Amino acid sequence: MSQALPIPLEFTASVASVAAATDITLDTGRGTTSYVRLQRVQILHTAGSAATFTPSIGNVAVYSTATIDMKYQGGATAVATMFDVSGIGAWIKTDSTGKIYLRPTPNAGADNTFAYSIIVEVI
């Protein structure tokens, strides 16, 4: 029985007009349900009215926090400027189209800008 080898994939971009419930789609390109292993999450708040943010990742669009659909939460303590965690290793099952969803969750405003780099391994 052969096993699929994980394929490293990095999502990077800068997004503006981010509010508390803004989901950023991260598409594996598989077009079907896949599994990703979260390796590194870097998020930088570059502009906007938020004083802090608490990042999370879900496997459905418009997921609710503190539910089974939220697969990763950056921590209970809000971050002021830069969130950077590596070696996470959490497996996440994507939605039926191969996507997961990043939510920076700023504590105020809809005028926030974030830069991010998310590294996963896809199987």
Buried (B, 14 or more C-beta within 10 A) or exposed (E): EEEEEBBEBEBEEEBEEBBBEBBBEBEBEBEEBBBBBBBBBBBBBEEBEBEBBBBBBBBBEEBEBEEEBBBBBBEEEBBEEEBEBEEBEEEBEBBEBBBBBBBBBBEBBBBBBBBBBBBBBBB
